[in-house]
């Protein structure tokens, strides 16, 4: 037999409290996770990958302004490095998602062109196999 408090059973009140506590914990973890991602020190090494193969790497802190084309099966993405930032300036893909993504600003969201299998992302440099001098 459950006691009633203000028309609610004690069991129902306890379930609601547990539910509210779980929601609060999830909310706090989401805020903390977002803060960690947003406040991470910015990376400056980038790589441009076409069809799974790295075609360009650079350190944006030292890279000079340049524009270059990345070709895939007769299609072209024009990549621009300017003022220590990188973006897809032009593409002949139908959806133009990669162009509308703008300047690469976060390691959490790389620039991707699915039709041309192109990815522009920040990297920590750990994927380098060798260094030549």
C-alpha positions in Angstrom: 0.0 0.0 0.0 1.5 3.3 -1.1 1.0 6.5 0.8 -0.3 9.5 -1.1 1.2 13.0 -0.9 -0.8 15.7 -2.5 -2.7 13.2 -4.6 0.4 11.5 -6.0 1.7 8.2 -4.8 5.2 8.2 -3.3 6.4 5.8 -5.9 5.4 8.1 -8.8 7.0 11.1 -7.1 10.3 9.2 -6.7 10.2 8.1 -10.4 9.7 11.7 -11.5 12.6 12.9 -9.3 14.9 10.2 -10.8 13.8 11.2 -14.3 14.5 14.9 -13.6 17.9 14.1 -12.1 18.8 12.0 -15.2 17.7 14.8 -17.5 19.8 17.4 -15.6 22.9 15.1 -15.7 22.5 14.7 -19.5 22.1 18.4 -19.9 25.2 19.3 -17.8 27.3 16.7 -19.6 26.1 18.1 -23.0 27.2 21.6 -21.9 30.5 20.4 -20.6 31.2 18.4 -23.8 30.3 21.4 -26.0 32.6 23.6 -23.9 35.5 21.2 -24.2 35.1 21.0 -28.0 34.7 24.7 -28.5 37.5 25.7 -26.2 40.1 23.3 -27.5 43.2 25.1 -28.8 42.8 25.6 -32.5 44.6 23.2 -34.8 46.5 24.6 -37.7 47.6 21.5 -39.6 45.2 20.5 -42.4 45.0 17.8 -44.9 43.1 17.5 -48.1 42.0 13.9 -48.9 40.6 12.9 -52.3 39.2 9.4 -52.7 40.9 8.2 -49.5 44.4 9.5 -50.5 46.0 12.6 -49.0 46.7 15.0 -51.8 47.7 18.1 -49.8 48.9 19.0 -46.3 49.8 22.3 -44.8 50.2 24.3 -41.6 47.8 27.2 -41.9 49.9 29.3 -39.6 52.7 29.3 -42.2 50.9 28.6 -45.5 50.9 31.3 -48.1 47.7 32.3 -49.9 47.1 29.9 -52.7 44.4 28.4 -54.9 44.6 24.8 -56.3 42.3 22.3 -58.0 41.5 18.8 -56.8 40.3 16.6 -59.6 38.2 13.4 -59.2 36.9 11.5 -62.3 36.8 14.6 -64.5 35.2 16.8 -61.8 37.0 19.7 -60.0 36.9 21.3 -56.6 38.8 24.6 -56.3 40.4 24.9 -52.8 41.5 28.3 -51.5 43.9 29.0 -48.7 43.7 32.7 -47.7 44.6 34.6 -44.5 45.5 31.3 -42.7 42.1 29.7 -43.5 41.0 27.1 -46.0 37.7 26.5 -47.9 36.3 25.0 -51.1 35.9 28.1 -53.3 34.2 26.5 -56.2 33.0 23.0 -57.2 31.1 21.5 -60.1 29.1 19.1 -57.9 25.3 19.4 -58.0 24.6 20.2 -54.4 27.4 22.7 -53.6 27.4 21.7 -49.9 31.2 21.8 -49.8 31.2 25.4 -51.1 28.4 26.5 -48.7 30.3 25.1 -45.7 32.6 28.1 -45.9 35.9 28.3 -44.1 37.1 25.3 -42.1 36.8 26.4 -38.5 36.5 23.3 -36.3 38.0 19.9 -36.2 34.6 18.6 -35.2 33.1 19.4 -38.7 35.4 18.8 -41.7 34.5 20.2 -45.2 33.1 17.3 -47.2 32.2 16.9 -50.9 30.5 13.5 -51.2 30.1 13.4 -55.0 33.8 14.1 -55.5 35.0 12.1 -52.4 36.8 15.1 -51.0 37.5 15.8 -47.3 39.3 18.8 -45.9 40.1 18.4 -42.2 42.3 19.5 -39.4 44.9 16.9 -38.4 47.4 16.6 -35.6 50.1 15.4 -37.9 50.2 11.9 -36.5 49.2 10.5 -39.9 52.6 11.4 -41.4 54.5 8.3 -42.3 57.9 9.9 -43.0 59.6 13.3 -43.1 62.1 14.1 -45.9 64.8 16.7 -45.7 
